[in-house]
């Protein structure tokens, strides 16, 4: 069974949502990320960065949200949360799956700090370039690949939701509509209920 190493009110929520979308058995292992001894040597064997989320399968652990989402999608192909490796859409799917950590997060930090990067030299371009590219990709919808919801939609929606809540992303109508339809999904609602229960329970 998959084991999710998780802390409430953290980036681990995205992986929790993904596991609910997959609908397969998993267990949660709480990680106290504010404990004086975190990250422990044991946890760094799961995620060398000491961050959450971490995922463990058959005794092998790893971190990075995009990797967790891709692993879960590929492990359970019947969920259709990722195009098959032989599908021509796979490359574009991977591009958008990786977009949150490689492009959106640097762009959000740029907005928060008010910096102006060199749009040619910076891997993420700049804030306007990144967000305009995403806005174009969300048309005509409803999802990045038409009627099929994938892990890429999940990660983008999670990042947009966070970014708009904290003023790091402009509340463009297309972004608001995309997040609204994504967070209306049953899996998101279940993950939100789990998050609320975990947040109400003292860390351990």
C-alpha positions as CSV (number, residue, x, y, z in Angstrom):
1,X,0.0,0.0,0.0
2,X,1.2,3.5,-0.8
3,X,2.2,5.6,2.2
4,X,1.9,9.4,2.1
5,X,4.2,11.4,4.4
6,X,2.1,14.4,5.1
7,X,1.7,17.5,7.2
8,X,-1.4,19.6,7.2
9,X,-1.4,23.1,5.8
10,X,1.6,22.3,3.6
11,X,2.3,21.5,-0.1
12,X,1.6,17.9,0.8
13,X,-2.1,18.7,0.2
14,X,-1.6,18.5,-3.6
15,X,-0.3,14.9,-3.3
16,X,-3.2,14.1,-0.9
17,X,-5.7,15.4,-3.5
18,X,-4.0,13.2,-6.1
19,X,-4.3,10.1,-4.1
20,X,-8.0,10.8,-3.6
21,X,-8.4,11.2,-7.4
22,X,-6.7,7.8,-7.9
23,X,-9.1,6.2,-5.5
24,X,-6.7,3.5,-4.5
25,X,-5.8,2.4,-0.9
26,X,-3.2,4.4,0.9
27,X,-2.2,5.4,4.4
28,X,-1.1,8.7,5.9
29,X,2.1,9.1,8.0
30,X,2.1,12.4,9.7
31,X,5.4,14.3,9.7
32,X,5.9,17.1,12.2
33,X,7.8,19.5,10.0
34,X,8.2,22.0,12.9
35,X,9.8,19.5,15.3
36,X,13.3,20.5,16.5
37,X,14.8,17.2,15.1
38,X,13.1,17.5,11.7
39,X,14.2,16.2,9.2
40,X,15.2,13.1,10.9
41,X,17.7,10.7,9.3
42,X,14.9,8.2,8.8
43,X,12.7,10.8,7.0
44,X,15.6,11.9,4.8
45,X,15.7,8.3,3.5
46,X,12.2,9.0,2.2
47,X,12.8,12.5,1.0
48,X,16.4,13.7,1.0
49,X,15.2,17.3,1.1
50,X,13.3,16.7,4.3
51,X,10.2,18.3,2.7
52,X,6.7,17.1,2.5
53,X,5.1,15.4,0.8
54,X,7.0,12.1,0.6
55,X,5.6,8.9,-0.9
56,X,6.7,5.3,-0.1
57,X,5.8,2.2,-2.1
58,X,7.1,-1.2,-1.2
59,X,9.8,0.3,1.1
60,X,11.1,2.8,-1.4
61,X,10.5,6.5,-0.8
62,X,10.8,9.7,-2.8
63,X,9.8,13.3,-2.8
64,X,8.9,16.2,-5.2
65,X,5.2,16.8,-5.9
66,X,5.4,16.4,-9.7
67,X,7.2,13.1,-9.2
68,X,4.6,11.8,-6.8
69,X,1.7,12.8,-9.1
70,X,3.3,11.2,-12.1
71,X,4.1,8.0,-10.2
72,X,0.6,7.6,-8.9
73,X,-0.9,8.4,-12.4
74,X,1.4,5.8,-14.0
75,X,0.9,3.2,-11.3
76,X,-2.9,3.3,-11.8
77,X,-3.3,3.8,-15.6
78,X,-7.0,2.9,-15.3
79,X,-7.6,6.3,-13.7
80,X,-6.5,8.1,-16.9
81,X,-4.8,10.8,-14.9
82,X,-1.9,10.8,-17.4
83,X,-1.6,10.0,-21.1
84,X,0.2,6.7,-21.7
85,X,3.9,7.0,-22.4
86,X,3.2,6.1,-26.0
87,X,0.5,8.8,-26.4
88,X,1.6,11.7,-28.5
89,X,0.1,14.0,-25.9
90,X,2.5,12.7,-23.2
91,X,5.1,15.4,-23.9
92,X,2.7,18.3,-23.5
93,X,1.3,16.6,-20.4
94,X,4.7,16.4,-18.8
95,X,5.4,20.1,-19.7
96,X,2.3,21.2,-17.8
97,X,2.8,18.8,-15.0
98,X,6.3,20.3,-14.4
99,X,5.1,23.9,-15.0
100,X,4.1,24.6,-11.4
101,X,7.5,24.0,-9.8
102,X,9.7,25.1,-12.7
103,X,7.8,28.1,-13.9
104,X,4.9,29.2,-11.7
105,X,6.7,29.2,-8.4
106,X,9.6,31.3,-9.6
107,X,7.2,33.7,-11.3
108,X,5.2,34.0,-8.0
109,X,8.4,34.7,-6.1
110,X,9.2,37.3,-8.7
111,X,5.9,39.0,-8.2
112,X,6.2,38.9,-4.4
113,X,9.7,40.4,-4.4
114,X,9.0,42.8,-7.3
115,X,12.1,41.7,-9.2
116,X,12.5,41.9,-13.0
117,X,14.4,38.9,-14.4
118,X,16.0,38.6,-17.8
119,X,13.1,36.9,-19.6
120,X,15.5,35.3,-22.1
121,X,18.0,34.0,-19.6
122,X,15.6,33.0,-16.8
123,X,14.2,29.5,-17.3
124,X,10.7,30.6,-16.3
125,X,10.9,33.7,-18.6
126,X,9.1,36.2,-16.4
127,X,5.8,36.6,-14.6
128,X,3.7,37.9,-17.5
129,X,5.2,35.5,-20.0
130,X,4.5,32.5,-17.8
131,X,1.0,33.4,-16.8
132,X,0.0,34.4,-20.3
133,X,1.2,31.1,-21.6
134,X,-0.8,29.3,-19.0
135,X,-3.9,31.4,-19.7
136,X,-3.7,30.5,-23.4
137,X,-3.3,26.8,-22.6
138,X,-6.5,26.8,-20.5
139,X,-8.5,27.7,-23.6
140,X,-10.8,26.3,-24.8
141,X,-11.1,24.0,-21.8
142,X,-12.6,22.7,-19.7
143,X,-9.2,21.1,-19.0
144,X,-5.8,21.3,-20.5
145,X,-6.6,18.2,-22.6
146,X,-10.2,18.9,-23.3
147,X,-12.7,16.8,-21.5
148,X,-10.0,14.7,-19.7
149,X,-8.9,15.7,-16.3
150,X,-5.2,14.8,-15.6
151,X,-2.6,15.2,-12.9
152,X,-1.4,18.3,-14.8
153,X,-4.8,20.0,-14.3
154,X,-4.6,19.1,-10.6
155,X,-1.2,20.5,-10.0
156,X,-1.9,23.7,-12.0
157,X,-5.2,24.2,-10.1
158,X,-3.6,23.6,-6.8
159,X,-0.9,26.2,-7.5
160,X,-3.3,28.7,-8.9
161,X,-5.5,28.3,-5.9
162,X,-2.6,28.9,-3.5
163,X,-1.2,31.8,-5.6
164,X,-4.5,33.7,-5.9
165,X,-5.3,33.2,-2.2
166,X,-2.0,34.9,-1.2
167,X,-1.9,37.5,-3.9
168,X,0.9,35.9,-5.8
169,X,-1.2,35.3,-8.9
170,X,-3.6,37.8,-10.5
171,X,-7.2,36.7,-10.3
172,X,-7.8,36.5,-14.0
173,X,-11.3,35.2,-14.9
174,X,-9.9,32.1,-16.6
175,X,-7.8,31.2,-13.6
176,X,-10.7,31.7,-11.2
177,X,-13.0,29.5,-13.4
178,X,-10.4,26.8,-13.7
179,X,-9.8,26.6,-10.0
180,X,-13.6,26.7,-9.3
181,X,-14.3,23.7,-11.5
182,X,-11.2,21.8,-10.2
183,X,-12.0,22.4,-6.5
184,X,-15.6,21.3,-7.1
185,X,-14.4,17.7,-7.8
186,X,-15.3,15.1,-5.2
187,X,-11.6,14.1,-4.7
188,X,-10.7,17.7,-3.8
189,X,-13.6,17.8,-1.3
190,X,-12.5,14.6,0.3
191,X,-8.9,15.8,0.5
192,X,-10.2,19.0,2.1
193,X,-12.1,17.0,4.7
194,X,-9.0,14.9,5.5
195,X,-6.9,18.1,5.7
196,X,-9.4,19.6,8.2
197,X,-9.3,16.5,10.4
198,X,-5.5,16.3,10.3
199,X,-5.1,20.0,11.1
200,X,-7.4,19.6,14.1
201,X,-5.3,16.7,15.4
202,X,-2.0,17.5,17.2
203,X,1.1,16.5,15.2
204,X,2.8,13.3,16.0
